[in-house]
Amino acid sequence: MAIIGEQSHQSQRSRQSGPTAKKKCKSNERKKGVSHENNKQHNPKVLIFFNFYFNSVYHYVLGLSTVLRYS
């Protein structure tokens, strides 16, 4: 019969194996909310907006320069 006070010991957190620097890098990324995958992805809506904005400003300036040149 088992005594109530005796239980198998379980650690509260699992240990990770590997170099310390690698573990610190991963924990810092989690704290900052940064990952390598997020850096590669871009928001297409923002890119479309800036593309439209750049093209409209470019054509406006191009139109002004031709008007000023021929006036």
Residue, then its C-alpha position, 0 to 999 in steps of 0.5 A: m500500500a502506498i503512503i499518501g505523502e509519497q509521490s513520484h517527483q516531476s519537474q515543473r518545467s521540461r529542460q531543453s537540450g542544446p547550446t545556451a546561446k540558441k535557447k537564449c535567442k529563441s526566448n528573446e525572439r518570443k519575448k520581442g514577438v519577432s520570428h524569422e518567418n515574420n520578417k520574410q512576409h509582407n502585408p500585400k495591402v500596404l504594398i498595394f497602397f504604397n505602389f498606388y501612392f508612389n505611382s500617383v505622385y510620380h505621374y503628378v510630378l511628371g505632369l507638372s514638369t512637362v507643363l512647366r517645360y512647355s510653358 
